[in-house]
Amino acid sequence: MNAVSDEEWREWVDCRLCGSRELRVLFVAERSDRQVVRCRRCGLVFYDPQPTPAQAAAFYSTDYLEDEYPAARVRERIQLAHRRLARIEQMTGVGRLLDVGCGRGDFLIAARQRGWTVAGLDRSPAAAGMAATAAIPVFEGDLTGPRPAGLEPADVVTLWDVLEHLTDPVAALASLRRWIRPQGLLVVETQNVRSVGAVWMGRRWEQFVKFHLYHFSPPTLRVALERAGFDAIRIEPSDRFAAHAPSESGPARARGGLRQALTWLRDIVWAAAGYDRFNVLVATARWSAR
């Protein structure tokens, strides 16, 4: 990390989703050493205080991108992109696609191979430079800024593991109206703070890293999407959306060993208490343009 990102965070914030100042301190996360709070009114979970936009932008250096998108795993990322696109195409067909937080541009490369007209948006100059080597049009900026001249609203906008990185994810969702056509499809993947894993691990949850600033559950993400003007909202486990193999049954897990069987039993018990058995969720929604 550079000196900017390592500065003390001083941005004390109200809940971005409902505006409430009634925040409950949960703990200090082990991996990030940051204070985690939950809004008492709507349930949104986030760090408080927050970094400034400049501090947050400084996280995304070339070193970060090389760690998150190693060249050795590009084939695996392209295969995942094709599975995701196959699902999207069932809902929309092929058209114009904007990938927000596009990183190296692997998802856009796969989409272009399938006939999509593609563009990327990323606030990291390093990401824009990496994607440019693949001749992918990537614009430097974020959703709350103006849509670049010549970039038409998209039929599909995707945010893969992006929402949790934003300093104001609710404002970003509300700004999507400038980037998506009426009845266009939005696809958002993010971590699920209502998952059994999140509740079980608490302050040790692997998703409480320094650059994951906000954490949504299915209910809070649904509210954020509705308030941003989206409808026809569907939320499901990420592996189901990407058409992975079906999850193993209880007996099959049991054959994998005692620890795996105990984890499966734990998940069943916690799910009965109202928690989700999936750690990552995907939401799809249509821009209603009302």
Salt bridges, closest charged atoms under 4 A:
ASP6 OD1 - LYS210 NZ 3.08
GLU8 OE1 - ARG10 NH2 3.08
ASP14 OD2 - ARG21 NE 3.38
GLU30 OE1 - ARG203 NH1 3.54
GLU76 OE2 - ARG73 NH2 2.66
GLU89 OE2 - ARG114 NE 2.79
ASP106 OD2 - ARG77 NE 2.47
GLU152 OE1 - ARG96 NH2 3.62
ASP155 OD1 - ARG181 NE 2.49
GLU164 OE2 - HIS165 NE2 3.90
GLU164 OE2 - HIS212 NE2 3.94
ASP168 OD2 - ARG16 NH1 3.80
GLU189 OE1 - ARG84 NH2 3.01
ASP231 OD2 - ARG290 NH1 3.43
GLU236 OE2 - ARG87 NH2 2.80
GLU236 OE2 - ARG234 NE 2.86
ASP267 OD1 - ARG266 NH2 2.76
ASP276 OD2 - ARG194 NE 2.92
